[in-house]
Amino acid sequence: MSALTTTAVGSYAKPDYLTKARTEFSQGKISREELGKLERRATEFWIRTQERIGLDVLVHGEMERGDMVAYFAGEPGGRTIGGMKLGGLVRAYGNRYYHKPIIFDRLEWPGPMTVEMWRFSQSLTERPVKGMLTGAYTMVEWSFDEHYPSRRDAVLDMAKVIRREVEELVQAGAKYIQIDEPAIHTRPHEDFDLAVEAMRVTVEGIDAEFHTHICYGEVEKIYPDMLRLPVKQIHLAFKNTDFAYLKLMEEHAYDSDKDLGVGVTDVHTRFTESVDEVKEGLRRVLKLLPPERLWILPDCGLKTRTVEESEAKLQVMVDAVREIKRELEIE
Amino acid sequence: MPQPSGCGSVKDMQTTVVGNYPKIPNRPRPARLRQALNRRDRGEITNEELAGVEDEVTIEVINEQAQAGVDIVSDGQVRWDDDQTYVMRRLQGVEIGGLQRYLDTNTYYRQPEITGAVRWLEPVLVRHWQFAQEHSPQPVKAIVPGPYTLAALSLDKHYGSREKLSLALAEQLRFEIDTLVAAGCRHIQVNDPVIVFNKEDIGIFAAAVRRLLQDVAAETGLYTWFGDASTILEPLLELPVDVIGLDFVAGPHNWTALRGRRFEKKLGFGVVDGRNTRVETPAEIAEAIKRVSDLVPPERLYVNPSCGLEYVPREVAFEKLKTMVEGARRAQGVPA
């Protein structure tokens, strides 16, 4: 696991039986316990799938989560942070709507939200499973705030809540914790210091390896500022922009203390990249950083892809890494 | 109760909206437009049937605004996917591309791509403005997307210059303005928010607005949002428009900019937060109106939300408009 470590970003597709059960649960037709049983069954499927394909560090697949923010903010079956609830529908684009969360009171950690599922997933496998959380800045940015006098107040209180969850995960044995911040570039000039401060509040002094996922949006506006984030690894969606971020990193060197997570397959396309295409991407990144500082993953969570598409995309990724390792004689 | 048209003396401020309104209500009310779009996409209803639902929803949101007591309403932009593509997709020289995040929101629009010289082909807005006005108890303003914002949010593969593209769009959209005026539209509002993010482009912006709105025989407004116009207020006040709309929620510096200056136009006073579900109190609104009345006389005030209301759920939007109207009445000393 020392060079070109393979992993995934977080979510996978839910099998039909689980989608159906989630609907039934929200209609009050089945119990949380019954839903939980099916969530664990689907989780086990994804753990086994990742093992079979040959990933080094696994994700649990987020079978229990509908949305990365709403799960913590009132989603049916989710674990709700104190002071949060789901609001009415708002439109994201076209004919797509979602229940945007509302912060209506002081934010409070409600007890462990992700530990049980992490513990279950880790119990299934010898390989490390990452703890998965949504970062404070994104949690607040993608919610309405009716309570706090400023965004700063809300974000820093949220960071304390997330930190509490991090502590629980570490206590349970998690070695790798990924804290996703896809909203971090929303106001790059105004807010980046706040996002960095929030991450510090969330992770400082805690003994685990922290990763963060930043996807899409205008990465060029927060590079090299993003290197100030106090994490061991930042992963970025390289494939979707045809490795354009490499240019940024040629202009301002990547942080020598950090690993880089490289998205090598596009999660928004149905077709699977060829092994050669992925290898080509790997070679480009290897010109910049040594293999032991690179982690290889899909651009983003795979929940919008079918099971078959996801398996195929993970498989070419793992195959490409194996071939590159052989060619470069790295172990 | 809706106020009858033309109620109040000319000394009174008026209430209005900035543009869009949530297209669907929450349960138990049915999400008719959402369902109709899904059914159209599945081929279960025709485009004509969908247009019928859009008509009905337009009437519904007009009545909701009127019921809240808003003096000058919009059609809610019920037919628009976003502020850019509704008009852009109907111009020659434009194709519609992939999803882009809209400014600092978590909503997305399809990016117009400029592939050739932009050319106006036929009236886009007038038919729906006429429909809205015929079905509205209140005056309906027409909303026209601003040429600078359209240029800034498009992917330009043809002009190679934001200035050239902005001016070309202004020239072509002038046909929209002229057909609206000819149809009897009395209130035309140009929504051109992106200038507050790119203040250095004020010269281009001003030239485009002049080309679009010089000598228009209707009340013309120019609205911005999501930021302050403090350092560009002077040039904005020189433009050939009657109303300047400013966001006082996201742009508190607009307060400072208003001070110590004669505001010779009407002010679109964006005081209700269009991006948060917390509903203001009438007292808060009245207080803010009194404060701004020291700087701009009430008869030159439009009280409105800080931006379109589609960022909040439908029921919250309605509550916010009601509260806004109540606050405005309170500020005028009218018993609510």
Boltz contact constraints between the chains, C-beta under 6 A:
constraints:
  - contact:
      token1: [A, 87]
      token2: [B, 277]
      max_distance: 6.0
  - contact:
      token1: [A, 87]
      token2: [B, 313]
      max_distance: 6.0
  - contact:
      token1: [A, 88]
      token2: [B, 26]
      max_distance: 6.0
  - contact:
      token1: [A, 88]
      token2: [B, 313]
      max_distance: 6.0
  - contact:
      token1: [A, 89]
      token2: [B, 26]
      max_distance: 6.0
  - contact:
      token1: [A, 89]
      token2: [B, 313]
      max_distance: 6.0
  - contact:
      token1: [A, 90]
      token2: [B, 313]
      max_distance: 6.0
  - contact:
      token1: [A, 92]
      token2: [B, 107]
      max_distance: 6.0
  - contact:
      token1: [A, 93]
      token2: [B, 108]
      max_distance: 6.0
  - contact:
      token1: [A, 94]
      token2: [B, 81]
      max_distance: 6.0
  - contact:
      token1: [A, 95]
      token2: [B, 34]
      max_distance: 6.0
  - contact:
      token1: [A, 95]
      token2: [B, 37]
      max_distance: 6.0
  - contact:
      token1: [A, 102]
      token2: [B, 277]
      max_distance: 6.0
  - contact:
      token1: [A, 142]
      token2: [B, 106]
      max_distance: 6.0
  - contact:
      token1: [A, 144]
      token2: [B, 276]
      max_distance: 6.0
  - contact:
      token1: [A, 144]
      token2: [B, 277]
      max_distance: 6.0
  - contact:
      token1: [A, 146]
      token2: [B, 277]
      max_distance: 6.0
  - contact:
      token1: [A, 146]
      token2: [B, 278]
      max_distance: 6.0
  - contact:
      token1: [A, 186]
      token2: [B, 104]
      max_distance: 6.0
  - contact:
      token1: [A, 187]
      token2: [B, 104]
      max_distance: 6.0
